[in-house]
Amino acid sequence: MQNALYKAKSSVAILLGITTFILFPSFFGALATGVEKNSPSLSIVKAEDAAREALAATLFYRFQEWAGLFKDRIAKLELQPDTIQNRIELMKYYFFMAGINVEWSHALAFTSQYKIDSLAEDCYRFIKLSKETAQKLLDSENLTDRQKAESYLYLGAAEGYLGIFEYGAGNLFQALINGFQADGHLEEALQLDPGRKEAYLGLGIYRYGNSRVGGIGNFIMQGGRDLRQVGIEHLERSVRLDDISTPLAIKTLIWFYISEQINPANAGLADNHPLSAKVGKVRSRELMDLLERKFLSRSSESSFPGNKELAMMKAIQDLLDEKYEKGKENFLKVLEIIETLKNKMNFPVNPQQAESIQAGIRFTETMEAGLKVKNLKKGSHEACQNIQNQIDYMDNGGTVLQYDSEAVRNDIDSVFYKRLVNLSDNLSC
């Protein structure tokens, strides 16, 4: 178990668990429009306008219809004259097409072991097309600073995407290179146009993520400095500004505050410190309520089963708060959403995701039953056996919860493993 929990953390784990958040400069901002139409609007022409509606729809699992519309628009643009403006539109459409496909792959819970080849190939193809088009634009003459900034922004986002794919393929060094390049391109976008708030958001996520994971990646990208608080402050500013990136900032902040509650580096911090477990707990709950109230509660689609990621965030926070019964309810909600996606929407969701949620449920049941026995101030052979079974499961490499970032997943497992051991000791098992 100790080997599983404390093994060396790859410096590029950030690319899988963190970098994804910077890649949708218009994605969650689209939700601010409250668009929930039953079908795509064929009159939409501009890439940002299409993305606002399409990428908002992906939050409600409506992928196929918009993918078809985007492919049609791309085909038409590719037949147009090769002007600067058409290249910019193609760059954006390629990127947002990749965005739809990547969000689809997230809904299906892709991993390095599980994927749908046709969808994965589509993701990779459109990411590369966006990157290549951005590079061609930057090689062009007579670009305005705004056009250059826009090109660097999408080039940086595309590099980040490629890093995720390289990491998933096991090409860790190449993934690190992609992440480093993405960071540089976002910095360049800001230098040319400080108004590119999406770049500030992305850089804030990098500042936090590299610091959180540490290792050679943090040394190369920011001199080994601890910039977690800097990253969080960038995201908090995005929430306060209430601009188009606000929902993205909210969701990202929730994960970061959850991460800080289990971060061993925060031991001994004062309760009012921005990185303390107490601040993280309060702020995480506040942001979940804000996300649900302001954006996700607007759905008028009766078939919408709920947002899987929000249910997952609630479940993890419940476990950290030792609210095991409530955590179980939210894990069951995640399972319900998965079953709806599979059986009613014909989504081939990775079976391992449901298995992981079942592991989380078993943990909540074990802890809940053990605590009831503890409160009665008497031992229980059955409770002790269940606790030992859970400990054995984790000792043999099992995890309470599958999470994309290995570093964060290990910290989560470490917290829950210690709780099992402590409960076992308290019951004199």
VEXVEX-930058 format. One record per residue (C-alpha): residue in one letter; residue number from 0; x, y, z. Coordinates in steps of 0.2 Angstrom, whole numbers, padded with zeros to 4 digits. Layout:
REM VEXVEX-930058
  resn  resi     px     py     pz
     A   NUM      X      Y      Z
...
This chain:
REM VEXVEX-930058
  resn  resi     px     py     pz
     M     0   0000   0000   0000
     Q     1   0014   0012   0005
     N     2   0022   0009  -0012
     A     3   0006   0013  -0021
     L     4   0003   0029  -0011
     Y     5   0020   0036  -0010
     K     6   0028   0031  -0026
     A     7   0037   0045  -0036
     K     8   0024   0056  -0044
     S     9   0027   0059  -0062
     S    10   0030   0078  -0066
     V    11   0018   0076  -0081
     A    12   0003   0070  -0072
     I    13  -0003   0088  -0072
     L    14  -0006   0086  -0091
     L    15  -0019   0073  -0088
     G    16  -0027   0080  -0073
     I    17  -0025   0098  -0074
     T    18  -0021   0104  -0092
     T    19  -0038   0100  -0099
     F    20  -0046   0114  -0090
     I    21  -0037   0127  -0100
     L    22  -0042   0121  -0117
     F    23  -0060   0128  -0118
     P    24  -0058   0147  -0118
     S    25  -0077   0148  -0123
     F    26  -0084   0132  -0117
     F    27  -0091   0136  -0100
     G    28  -0093   0154  -0104
     A    29  -0106   0148  -0116
     L    30  -0117   0143  -0102
     A    31  -0119   0161  -0097
     T    32  -0131   0163  -0112
     G    33  -0143   0150  -0105
     V    34  -0145   0142  -0122
     E    35  -0154   0125  -0122
     K    36  -0161   0122  -0139
     N    37  -0167   0106  -0145
     S    38  -0156   0107  -0161
     P    39  -0142   0117  -0168
     S    40  -0145   0133  -0176
     L    41  -0140   0131  -0194
     S    42  -0139   0150  -0196
     I    43  -0124   0151  -0184
     V    44  -0108   0156  -0194
     K    45  -0095   0163  -0183
     A    46  -0085   0150  -0174
     E    47  -0087   0158  -0156
     D    48  -0105   0159  -0159
     A    49  -0107   0141  -0164
     A    50  -0095   0136  -0149
     R    51  -0105   0145  -0137
     E    52  -0121   0135  -0141
     A    53  -0112   0119  -0145
     L    54  -0100   0117  -0131
     A    55  -0114   0122  -0119
     A    56  -0124   0108  -0126
     T    57  -0110   0096  -0122
     L    58  -0113   0099  -0104
     F    59  -0129   0091  -0106
     Y    60  -0122   0076  -0117
     R    61  -0127   0083  -0134
     F    62  -0112   0078  -0144
     Q    63  -0118   0070  -0160
     E    64  -0129   0084  -0167
     W    65  -0116   0097  -0165
     A    66  -0101   0087  -0171
     G    67  -0111   0085  -0188
     L    68  -0114   0103  -0189
     F    69  -0096   0108  -0186
     K    70  -0089   0095  -0198
     D    71  -0101   0103  -0211
     R    72  -0095   0120  -0207
     I    73  -0077   0115  -0208
     A    74  -0079   0107  -0225
     K    75  -0087   0123  -0232
     L    76  -0073   0134  -0225
     E    77  -0060   0123  -0232
     L    78  -0067   0127  -0249
     Q    79  -0066   0145  -0247
     P    80  -0051   0157  -0252
     D    81  -0036   0155  -0241
     T    82  -0038   0172  -0233
     I    83  -0031   0177  -0215
     Q    84  -0049   0178  -0209
     N    85  -0054   0161  -0216
     R    86  -0039   0153  -0208
     I    87  -0043   0161  -0191
     E    88  -0061   0154  -0193
     L    89  -0054   0137  -0198
     M    90  -0042   0137  -0183
     K    91  -0056   0140  -0171
     Y    92  -0068   0128  -0179
     Y    93  -0054   0114  -0179
     F    94  -0051   0118  -0161
     F    95  -0069   0118  -0155
     M    96  -0072   0102  -0165
     A    97  -0058   0094  -0155
     G    98  -0067   0101  -0140
     I    99  -0083   0093  -0143
     N   100  -0074   0076  -0146
     V   101  -0063   0078  -0131
     E   102  -0078   0082  -0120
     W   103  -0087   0067  -0128
     S   104  -0072   0056  -0123
     H   105  -0073   0063  -0105
     A   106  -0091   0058  -0104
     L   107  -0086   0040  -0110
     A   108  -0072   0040  -0097
     F   109  -0058   0037  -0109
     T   110  -0041   0031  -0102
     S   111  -0025   0024  -0110
     Q   112  -0033   0007  -0108
     Y   113  -0051   0011  -0114
     K   114  -0056   0022  -0129
     I   115  -0066   0022  -0145
     D   116  -0053   0022  -0159
     S   117  -0064   0032  -0171
     L   118  -0067   0046  -0158
     A   119  -0049   0046  -0152
     E   120  -0043   0048  -0170
     D   121  -0055   0062  -0173
     C   122  -0049   0071  -0157
     Y   123  -0031   0070  -0162
     R   124  -0034   0075  -0180
     F   125  -0043   0091  -0176
     I   126  -0031   0096  -0162
     K   127  -0017   0094  -0175
     L   128  -0026   0104  -0188
     S   129  -0029   0118  -0176
     K   130  -0011   0118  -0171
     E   131  -0005   0118  -0189
     T   132  -0017   0132  -0194
     A   133  -0012   0143  -0179
     Q   134   0007   0140  -0184
     K   135   0003   0145  -0202
     L   136  -0006   0161  -0196
     L   137   0009   0166  -0186
     D   138   0020   0163  -0201
     S   139   0009   0175  -0211
     E   140   0013   0193  -0214
     N   141   0003   0208  -0209
     L   142  -0006   0200  -0194
     T   143  -0012   0212  -0181
     D   144  -0007   0210  -0163
     R   145  -0025   0204  -0159
     Q   146  -0024   0191  -0173
     K   147  -0007   0186  -0167
     A   148  -0013   0185  -0149
     E   149  -0028   0174  -0154
     S   150  -0017   0163  -0164
     Y   151  -0005   0160  -0149
     L   152  -0020   0157  -0138
     Y   153  -0026   0143  -0149
     L   154  -0009   0136  -0152
     G   155  -0006   0135  -0134
     A   156  -0023   0126  -0131
     A   157  -0019   0114  -0145
     E   158  -0002   0110  -0137
     G   159  -0010   0107  -0121
     Y   160  -0022   0095  -0129
     L   161  -0008   0086  -0138
     G   162   0001   0084  -0121
     I   163  -0014   0075  -0114
     F   164  -0014   0063  -0129
     E   165   0005   0060  -0127
     Y   166   0003   0057  -0109
     G   167  -0011   0044  -0112
     A   168   0000   0035  -0125
     G   169   0014   0034  -0112
     N   170   0026   0047  -0120
     L   171   0029   0057  -0104
     F   172   0044   0067  -0111
     Q   173   0034   0073  -0126
     A   174   0020   0077  -0115
     L   175   0031   0088  -0104
     I   176   0037   0097  -0120
     N   177   0020   0100  -0126
     G   178   0015   0107  -0109
     F   179   0030   0119  -0108
     Q   180   0026   0125  -0126
     A   181   0008   0128  -0121
     D   182   0013   0138  -0106
     G   183   0025   0149  -0117
     H   184   0011   0152  -0131
     L   185  -0001   0158  -0118
     E   186   0011   0170  -0111
     E   187   0014   0176  -0128
     A   188  -0004   0179  -0131
     L   189  -0005   0189  -0115
     Q   190   0010   0200  -0120
     L   191   0002   0204  -0136
     D   192  -0016   0207  -0129
     P   193  -0018   0208  -0110
     G   194  -0036   0207  -0112
     R   195  -0036   0189  -0117
     K   196  -0043   0183  -0100
     E   197  -0044   0165  -0106
     A   198  -0025   0165  -0106
     Y   199  -0024   0172  -0088
     L   200  -0035   0158  -0083
     G   201  -0025   0145  -0091
     L   202  -0009   0152  -0084
     G   203  -0016   0152  -0067
     I   204  -0021   0134  -0069
     Y   205  -0003   0130  -0074
     R   206   0004   0140  -0059
     Y   207  -0006   0129  -0047
     G   208  -0005   0113  -0056
     N   209   0014   0113  -0058
     S   210   0017   0118  -0040
     R   211   0005   0105  -0034
     V   212   0013   0090  -0043
     G   213   0031   0097  -0041
     G   214   0045   0087  -0048
     I   215   0055   0091  -0064
     G   216   0040   0099  -0073
     N   217   0039   0112  -0059
     F   218   0057   0115  -0060
     I   219   0058   0118  -0078
     M   220   0042   0128  -0080
     Q   221   0043   0139  -0065
     G   222   0060   0137  -0056
     G   223   0053   0125  -0043
     R   224   0043   0139  -0035
     D   225   0027   0136  -0025
     L   226   0014   0146  -0035
     R   227  -0002   0137  -0029
     Q   228  -0009   0152  -0021
     V   229  -0005   0163  -0036
     G   230  -0015   0151  -0047
     I   231  -0030   0150  -0036
     E   232  -0030   0169  -0035
     H   233  -0031   0170  -0054
     L   234  -0046   0159  -0054
     E   235  -0054   0168  -0040
     R   236  -0052   0184  -0049
     S   237  -0061   0176  -0064
     V   238  -0076   0171  -0053
     R   239  -0077   0189  -0046
     L   240  -0077   0196  -0063
     D   241  -0091   0185  -0068
     D   242  -0085   0185  -0086
     I   243  -0088   0171  -0099
     S   244  -0074   0160  -0091
     T   245  -0083   0161  -0074
     P   246  -0091   0143  -0074
     L   247  -0074   0136  -0080
     A   248  -0065   0145  -0065
     I   249  -0078   0139  -0053
     K   250  -0077   0120  -0058
     T   251  -0058   0121  -0058
     L   252  -0057   0130  -0041
     I   253  -0068   0116  -0034
     W   254  -0055   0103  -0039
     F   255  -0041   0114  -0032
     Y   256  -0049   0117  -0016
     I   257  -0053   0098  -0014
     S   258  -0034   0095  -0018
     E   259  -0028   0107  -0005
     Q   260  -0038   0099   0008
     I   261  -0029   0083   0006
     N   262  -0012   0091   0002
     P   263   0001   0085   0015
     A   264   0011   0101   0012
     N   265  -0003   0111   0021
     A   266  -0001   0103   0038
     G   267   0000   0116   0052
     L   268  -0007   0130   0042
     A   269  -0018   0143   0051
     D   270  -0037   0140   0048
     N   271  -0038   0157   0039
     H   272  -0024   0153   0027
     P   273  -0030   0153   0009
     L   274  -0023   0135   0007
     S   275  -0029   0128   0023
     A   276  -0041   0113   0024
     K   277  -0054   0124   0033
     V   278  -0054   0137   0019
     G   279  -0054   0124   0006
     K   280  -0069   0115   0013
     V   281  -0080   0130   0015
     R   282  -0075   0137  -0002
     S   283  -0077   0121  -0011
     R   284  -0095   0120  -0005
     E   285  -0099   0138  -0009
     L   286  -0093   0135  -0027
     M   287  -0102   0119  -0029
     D   288  -0118   0128  -0024
     L   289  -0114   0143  -0036
     L   290  -0111   0131  -0051
     E   291  -0127   0122  -0048
     R   292  -0138   0137  -0045
     K   293  -0131   0148  -0058
     F   294  -0129   0136  -0072
     L   295  -0134   0118  -0070
     S   296  -0151   0121  -0063
     R   297  -0157   0130  -0079
     S   298  -0159   0114  -0088
     S   299  -0177   0111  -0095
     E   300  -0172   0095  -0104
     S   301  -0182   0081  -0095
     S   302  -0170   0068  -0101
     F   303  -0155   0076  -0093
     P   304  -0149   0064  -0080
     G   305  -0138   0077  -0071
     N   306  -0120   0082  -0072
     K   307  -0108   0068  -0068
     E   308  -0093   0078  -0063
     L   309  -0103   0089  -0050
     A   310  -0110   0073  -0042
     M   311  -0093   0066  -0041
     M   312  -0086   0082  -0033
     K   313  -0100   0082  -0020
     A   314  -0096   0064  -0016
     I   315  -0078   0067  -0013
     Q   316  -0081   0082  -0002
     D   317  -0094   0072   0008
     L   318  -0081   0059   0011
     L   319  -0068   0072   0016
     D   320  -0081   0079   0028
     E   321  -0084   0062   0035
     K   322  -0102   0063   0029
     Y   323  -0102   0045   0023
     E   324  -0121   0042   0021
     K   325  -0122   0058   0010
     G   326  -0106   0053   0000
     K   327  -0114   0036  -0004
     E   328  -0130   0045  -0010
     N   329  -0119   0056  -0022
     F   330  -0109   0041  -0028
     L   331  -0126   0032  -0032
     K   332  -0131   0048  -0042
     V   333  -0115   0046  -0052
     L   334  -0120   0028  -0055
     E   335  -0137   0033  -0060
     I   336  -0130   0045  -0073
     I   337  -0119   0032  -0080
     E   338  -0133   0020  -0082
     T   339  -0143   0033  -0091
     L   340  -0129   0037  -0103
     K   341  -0127   0019  -0107
     N   342  -0145   0013  -0108
     K   343  -0155   0028  -0114
     M   344  -0142   0037  -0124
     N   345  -0132   0022  -0130
     F   346  -0115   0029  -0124
     P   347  -0102   0016  -0122
     V   348  -0096   0022  -0105
     N   349  -0080   0014  -0099
     P   350  -0085   0000  -0087
     Q   351  -0071   0004  -0075
     Q   352  -0079   0020  -0070
     A   353  -0094   0012  -0063
     E   354  -0082  -0001  -0054
     S   355  -0072   0014  -0047
     I   356  -0088   0022  -0040
     Q   357  -0093   0005  -0032
     A   358  -0076   0005  -0023
     G   359  -0081   0022  -0016
     I   360  -0098   0016  -0011
     R   361  -0090   0001  -0002
     F   362  -0078   0013   0008
     T   363  -0093   0024   0013
     E   364  -0102   0008   0019
     T   365  -0087   0001   0028
     M   366  -0084   0018   0037
     E   367  -0102   0021   0041
     A   368  -0105   0004   0049
     G   369  -0088   0005   0059
     L   370  -0092   0022   0066
     K   371  -0110   0016   0072
     V   372  -0101   0002   0081
     K   373  -0088   0014   0088
     N   374  -0102   0025   0095
     L   375  -0110   0010   0103
     K   376  -0093   0008   0112
     K   377  -0092  -0010   0108
     G   378  -0082  -0021   0095
     S   379  -0090  -0030   0081
     H   380  -0082  -0045   0072
     E   381  -0092  -0041   0056
     A   382  -0086  -0022   0056
     C   383  -0068  -0027   0059
     Q   384  -0069  -0039   0045
     N   385  -0076  -0027   0033
     I   386  -0063  -0014   0038
     Q   387  -0049  -0027   0036
     N   388  -0056  -0032   0019
     Q   389  -0055  -0013   0013
     I   390  -0037  -0011   0020
     D   391  -0032  -0027   0011
     Y   392  -0040  -0021  -0005
     M   393  -0030  -0005  -0004
     D   394  -0014  -0014   0001
     N   395  -0016  -0024  -0015
     G   396  -0016  -0008  -0026
     G   397  -0035  -0005  -0025
     T   398  -0041   0014  -0024
     V   399  -0056   0021  -0016
     L   400  -0058   0033  -0031
     Q   401  -0051   0033  -0048
     Y   402  -0045   0051  -0052
     D   403  -0035   0056  -0068
     S   404  -0021   0065  -0059
     E   405  -0010   0051  -0050
     A   406  -0004   0063  -0037
     V   407  -0021   0069  -0032
     R   408  -0028   0051  -0032
     N   409  -0013   0045  -0021
     D   410  -0016   0059  -0008
     I   411  -0035   0055  -0008
     D   412  -0031   0036  -0005
     S   413  -0019   0041   0008
     V   414  -0032   0050   0018
     F   415  -0045   0037   0017
     Y   416  -0032   0023   0021
     K   417  -0027   0031   0037
     R   418  -0045   0033   0042
     L   419  -0048   0014   0040
     V   420  -0032   0010   0050
     N   421  -0037   0023   0064
     L   422  -0055   0016   0064
     S   423  -0048  -0002   0065
     D   424  -0037   0003   0080
     N   425  -0051   0012   0089
     L   426  -0062  -0004   0088
     S   427  -0047  -0014   0094
     C   428  -0049  -0025   0078
